[in-house]
Amino acid sequence: MQLFISNLILLAGWQRLGLAFAAGALASLGQAPLGWFPILWLSLPLLIWLMDSASLAKRGRSAFWSMARVGWMFGFGFFLLTFYWLGAAFLVEADKFAWAMPLAVLVLPAGLALFWAVACGLCSLVWSASPLRILWLALALSAVEWLRGFVLTGLPWGGFGMVLGSNDITMQTLSLVGPDGLTLIALLVFALPALWFSNRDAAAPRLGRILSLLVGLLFVGQLGYGTYRLSLTGKESALQPVARLVQPNIPQKEKWKFENRAWIFNKLLALTTIDGEETPLKSVNLVLWPESSLPFFLMEQPGALAAISQSLPEGVDLLTGALRREPGQDVGIGHGDSVYNSIYHLNADGTILDSYDKVHLVPFGEFLPKQTWLEAIGLEQLTAQKSGFKAGSKRSLLTIERWGNLLPVICYEAAFSSELLRYPDGADWILNVTNDAWFGATSGPWQHLQLARMRAVETGLPVIRVANTGISAIIDGRGQLIAQLSLEQEGILQAKLPSKLTKTPYARLGSVVFLGIWVILFLTTVGIGRKPNIP
């Protein structure tokens, strides 16, 4: 093994950078739907040993840039394969957007990789032969991953925490430390081989083994906690109300064609009224349609509201994603209107009781940053709404009789764990409506489902996820799939909603948990590094 490590350290130039890219690409296989997280016990140590190579080859400022390049190549390989599926959205209207596909497929991963480049470059300031360099790397990478959730509206999607969160057992730690804390744990755990074989520092021959033992115990504890938490499944009773999730499986290319409006609406109504032995309509209390289900403005179509009231049995409510429009200063329908991506709550009479407007919009998908400038060079958002959407002004719960308080989350908002904690207290479950038809049969919808499962574990709240083309699912407070509809399948899913669990430590404290752990590890690493004689 030492010979293998020595050969890696001797690599230079494009050999070093090429292997860094390959190691990052390999790490992406830990993402859903594959979830091959053990492969990171190879890829992350490779990054560490390649950084050793870069640090030995250069000194001072040169070391910063040399190590930053290694980090960037690793991050680029990782994010390129993690987000390759974004390119599918640009082919929905290929005549308009295919030219811009390389911007999403290449530029976004390149930009995200800059976070890793900065972290690896900064590590050059403290990099040494000591195994403490691995702790410094974990601290630096977890810090920039935390920042990645906020910078330029944020994108806390992907990353090593999500990889470790792809396993049913290891994901349970989310209830304690949240996604950022799990990222830090993942970076330490997956560095175990590098820690174990870290004996380059003659002054500290045993430190690597001691740290390996401590990290190994951390992982064993994580497995033990996850196993215990999952063993409690089923001890809480299910609530009585029954939900029917409607998955119409409308191709994105067909969704906004004027001539398809009646066909799409009638399909939703037909699935809503199915009555079978295994899915009796009389037992349903709530019907759910996915994000932007209706290819028109619902409030402006009294005929559609009347048809919905005729389809819903008495006492059954409907929650549907739909576009909502508020007239602007211009007279009539025009560019000055404000359009929102919303969820409507309707009763059996077709009366709209409440609504929620999406707060966190998708950059370039639902709005254009610096819209005037970007439109001048030919860029526009992917949404069918020419002027883009307007963000909602507040996060609020929706209340439904017999269902309690639901926390509404529209599509991309499911990626933002910290934002879910900003809703008012008292939620009984989470509703996630989405339209992943943009991405076809790629890994994107599976990753999106995984995010919903992670939010359930973090909060202890069950999640109902209803998607246009899938994957619709009912998820309990431990992230377990109670029922689901396959990707690109038309149909309905009918099941009871699991009861919520006790509020988790992470739901109570939020990012304070991660920041506290990070500071303690930072101070501990500084303290150990200052000791003159390490055994």
ChimeraX attribute file (.defattr): number of C-alpha atoms within 10 A of each C-alpha:
attribute: neighborCount
match mode: 1-to-1
recipient: residues
	/A:1	7
	/A:2	11
	/A:3	8
	/A:4	8
	/A:5	18
	/A:6	13
	/A:7	12
	/A:8	19
	/A:9	21
	/A:10	16
	/A:11	16
	/A:12	14
	/A:13	10
	/A:14	10
	/A:15	12
	/A:16	22
	/A:17	22
	/A:18	16
	/A:19	21
	/A:20	30
	/A:21	23
	/A:22	17
	/A:23	24
	/A:24	28
	/A:25	22
	/A:26	20
	/A:27	29
	/A:28	28
	/A:29	20
	/A:30	25
	/A:31	26
	/A:32	25
	/A:33	16
	/A:34	14
	/A:35	18
	/A:36	18
	/A:37	22
	/A:38	14
	/A:39	16
	/A:40	25
	/A:41	17
	/A:42	17
	/A:43	22
	/A:44	26
	/A:45	21
	/A:46	24
	/A:47	26
	/A:48	23
	/A:49	21
	/A:50	26
	/A:51	28
	/A:52	22
	/A:53	23
	/A:54	28
	/A:55	24
	/A:56	16
	/A:57	16
	/A:58	15
	/A:59	14
	/A:60	10
	/A:61	11
	/A:62	15
	/A:63	22
	/A:64	22
	/A:65	21
	/A:66	24
	/A:67	30
	/A:68	26
	/A:69	24
	/A:70	29
	/A:71	29
	/A:72	28
	/A:73	27
	/A:74	31
	/A:75	29
	/A:76	28
	/A:77	24
	/A:78	27
	/A:79	26
	/A:80	25
	/A:81	19
	/A:82	25
	/A:83	21
	/A:84	18
	/A:85	20
	/A:86	21
	/A:87	20
	/A:88	21
	/A:89	21
	/A:90	22
	/A:91	18
	/A:92	20
	/A:93	13
	/A:94	13
	/A:95	9
	/A:96	14
	/A:97	18
	/A:98	16
	/A:99	11
	/A:100	16
	/A:101	17
	/A:102	13
	/A:103	13
	/A:104	20
	/A:105	20
	/A:106	16
	/A:107	14
	/A:108	17
	/A:109	22
	/A:110	19
	/A:111	15
	/A:112	19
	/A:113	24
	/A:114	19
	/A:115	22
	/A:116	25
	/A:117	27
	/A:118	20
	/A:119	26
	/A:120	29
	/A:121	27
	/A:122	19
	/A:123	25
	/A:124	27
	/A:125	14
	/A:126	12
	/A:127	22
	/A:128	16
	/A:129	17
	/A:130	21
	/A:131	26
	/A:132	21
	/A:133	21
	/A:134	25
	/A:135	21
	/A:136	23
	/A:137	23
	/A:138	26
	/A:139	22
	/A:140	23
	/A:141	25
	/A:142	27
	/A:143	19
	/A:144	17
	/A:145	25
	/A:146	22
	/A:147	16
	/A:148	18
	/A:149	18
	/A:150	12
	/A:151	11
	/A:152	10
	/A:153	12
	/A:154	16
	/A:155	18
	/A:156	22
	/A:157	21
	/A:158	21
	/A:159	26
	/A:160	29
	/A:161	25
	/A:162	26
	/A:163	28
	/A:164	29
	/A:165	30
	/A:166	24
	/A:167	18
	/A:168	17
	/A:169	20
	/A:170	22
	/A:171	26
	/A:172	28
	/A:173	25
	/A:174	29
	/A:175	25
	/A:176	21
	/A:177	27
	/A:178	30
	/A:179	31
	/A:180	29
	/A:181	24
	/A:182	26
	/A:183	27
	/A:184	25
	/A:185	24
	/A:186	24
	/A:187	24
	/A:188	23
	/A:189	23
	/A:190	24
	/A:191	26
	/A:192	24
	/A:193	16
	/A:194	22
	/A:195	27
	/A:196	17
	/A:197	17
	/A:198	25
	/A:199	19
	/A:200	14
	/A:201	14
	/A:202	9
	/A:203	14
	/A:204	17
	/A:205	17
	/A:206	17
	/A:207	21
	/A:208	24
	/A:209	18
	/A:210	15
	/A:211	19
	/A:212	23
	/A:213	15
	/A:214	14
	/A:215	19
	/A:216	15
	/A:217	13
	/A:218	15
	/A:219	18
	/A:220	13
	/A:221	14
	/A:222	18
	/A:223	18
	/A:224	13
	/A:225	16
	/A:226	21
	/A:227	15
	/A:228	13
	/A:229	15
	/A:230	15
	/A:231	10
	/A:232	10
	/A:233	13
	/A:234	11
	/A:235	7
	/A:236	11
	/A:237	11
	/A:238	15
	/A:239	13
	/A:240	15
	/A:241	16
	/A:242	20
	/A:243	24
	/A:244	26
	/A:245	28
	/A:246	30
	/A:247	30
	/A:248	26
	/A:249	23
	/A:250	18
	/A:251	17
	/A:252	19
	/A:253	12
	/A:254	14
	/A:255	20
	/A:256	17
	/A:257	11
	/A:258	10
	/A:259	10
	/A:260	13
	/A:261	15
	/A:262	13
	/A:263	10
	/A:264	20
	/A:265	18
	/A:266	15
	/A:267	16
	/A:268	21
	/A:269	18
	/A:270	13
	/A:271	18
	/A:272	25
	/A:273	16
	/A:274	12
	/A:275	12
	/A:276	9
	/A:277	6
	/A:278	7
	/A:279	15
	/A:280	13
	/A:281	19
	/A:282	14
	/A:283	17
	/A:284	20
	/A:285	22
	/A:286	23
	/A:287	21
	/A:288	25
	/A:289	29
	/A:290	31
	/A:291	25
	/A:292	22
	/A:293	26
	/A:294	21
	/A:295	19
	/A:296	17
	/A:297	14
	/A:298	19
	/A:299	16
	/A:300	11
	/A:301	10
	/A:302	11
	/A:303	11
	/A:304	19
	/A:305	19
	/A:306	14
	/A:307	15
	/A:308	23
	/A:309	20
	/A:310	14
	/A:311	17
	/A:312	24
	/A:313	19
	/A:314	13
	/A:315	13
	/A:316	21
	/A:317	25
	/A:318	24
	/A:319	23
	/A:320	23
	/A:321	28
	/A:322	24
	/A:323	23
	/A:324	22
	/A:325	19
	/A:326	11
	/A:327	14
	/A:328	14
	/A:329	11
	/A:330	10
	/A:331	9
	/A:332	10
	/A:333	11
	/A:334	12
	/A:335	15
	/A:336	14
	/A:337	18
	/A:338	17
	/A:339	22
	/A:340	23
	/A:341	24
	/A:342	24
	/A:343	29
	/A:344	22
	/A:345	20
	/A:346	23
	/A:347	21
	/A:348	20
	/A:349	19
	/A:350	20
	/A:351	17
	/A:352	16
	/A:353	13
	/A:354	15
	/A:355	20
	/A:356	24
	/A:357	25
	/A:358	23
	/A:359	19
	/A:360	22
	/A:361	22
	/A:362	20
	/A:363	14
	/A:364	17
	/A:365	15
	/A:366	23
	/A:367	21
	/A:368	21
	/A:369	13
	/A:370	8
	/A:371	15
	/A:372	11
	/A:373	11
	/A:374	14
	/A:375	12
	/A:376	9
	/A:377	8
	/A:378	10
	/A:379	16
	/A:380	23
	/A:381	22
	/A:382	22
	/A:383	15
	/A:384	14
	/A:385	15
	/A:386	12
	/A:387	19
	/A:388	23
	/A:389	25
	/A:390	19
	/A:391	19
	/A:392	16
	/A:393	11
	/A:394	12
	/A:395	18
	/A:396	18
	/A:397	23
	/A:398	19
	/A:399	16
	/A:400	18
	/A:401	10
	/A:402	11
	/A:403	18
	/A:404	13
	/A:405	18
	/A:406	21
	/A:407	23
	/A:408	27
	/A:409	28
	/A:410	25
	/A:411	24
	/A:412	20
	/A:413	21
	/A:414	27
	/A:415	23
	/A:416	20
	/A:417	23
	/A:418	18
	/A:419	14
	/A:420	20
	/A:421	17
	/A:422	12
	/A:423	15
	/A:424	11
	/A:425	11
	/A:426	11
	/A:427	19
	/A:428	20
	/A:429	28
	/A:430	25
	/A:431	22
	/A:432	26
	/A:433	30
	/A:434	28
	/A:435	25
	/A:436	28
	/A:437	24
	/A:438	22
	/A:439	21
	/A:440	20
	/A:441	16
	/A:442	17
	/A:443	20
	/A:444	22
	/A:445	26
	/A:446	19
	/A:447	24
	/A:448	21
	/A:449	22
	/A:450	23
	/A:451	24
	/A:452	29
	/A:453	30
	/A:454	31
	/A:455	28
	/A:456	27
	/A:457	29
	/A:458	30
	/A:459	30
	/A:460	26
	/A:461	29
	/A:462	30
	/A:463	29
	/A:464	29
	/A:465	27
	/A:466	31
	/A:467	32
	/A:468	27
	/A:469	30
	/A:470	30
	/A:471	22
	/A:472	29
	/A:473	26
	/A:474	27
	/A:475	27
	/A:476	27
	/A:477	28
	/A:478	29
	/A:479	27
	/A:480	19
	/A:481	14
	/A:482	14
	/A:483	15
	/A:484	20
	/A:485	21
	/A:486	13
	/A:487	21
	/A:488	20
	/A:489	16
	/A:490	17
	/A:491	19
	/A:492	21
	/A:493	18
	/A:494	22
	/A:495	20
	/A:496	18
	/A:497	22
	/A:498	24
	/A:499	19
	/A:500	23
	/A:501	18
	/A:502	11
	/A:503	14
	/A:504	20
	/A:505	17
	/A:506	25
	/A:507	24
	/A:508	14
	/A:509	14
	/A:510	24
	/A:511	19
	/A:512	14
	/A:513	17
	/A:514	24
	/A:515	16
	/A:516	13
	/A:517	14
	/A:518	20
	/A:519	12
	/A:520	12
	/A:521	16
	/A:522	16
	/A:523	11
	/A:524	12
	/A:525	16
	/A:526	13
	/A:527	10
	/A:528	13
	/A:529	15
	/A:530	9
	/A:531	9
	/A:532	8
	/A:533	9
	/A:534	12
	/A:535	10
